[in-house]
Amino acid sequence: MLVVDVVRAGRGSEAGLPFVTSRDLWALRAIARSRLEASDPVGRALADKLERCLVLPPGAIASGVVTLGSRVVLGLGGRHTQERVLVGAEQDHLLPRLALPVATPLGTAVLGAVAGSSVAFRGSDGNVEEVRIIEVAGQPVAARQAATTDEEVCHAHA
């Protein structure tokens, strides 16, 4: 894992490195650790991804990066699209049918990916599939950053 303080998301994507916020890192490590103890291959994949990711402070990550809590529009194998929210666990979301747990092959694959990119993953049937991140329609880190910036502007003009 490489911790980066000044790199804006986008530069590492050319090298194929996933991005993770420092805020999400602790939760993701706990999920990976619990899955590894159960000898789950998804836990191994998540742990491997965390080892090679670029860790960015929340304010430095671009809005087009898939983080925990991101609402993403995905294209699966060119067949269909779906909108999902990347979560730590299904029960972490009010609408479980929209939840995409990070501890699934698809969830681990899209974590840290950038809108417009495609990533391959091994599905539950063992076949390699490709998913395209069409859009990051909402990202909580970017939303908090925008709210903070708006608040600072309001206070500066008060």
PyMOL commands that set and color helices and strands:
alter all, ss='L'
color gray80, all
select helices_A, chain A and resi 12-15+22-37+41-52+58-60+90-92+105-110+140-157
alter helices_A, ss='H'
color red, helices_A
select strands_A, chain A and resi 2-3+19-21+54-56+71-76+80-87+99-101+118-122+128-138
alter strands_A, ss='S'
color yellow, strands_A
deselect
rebuild
show_as cartoon
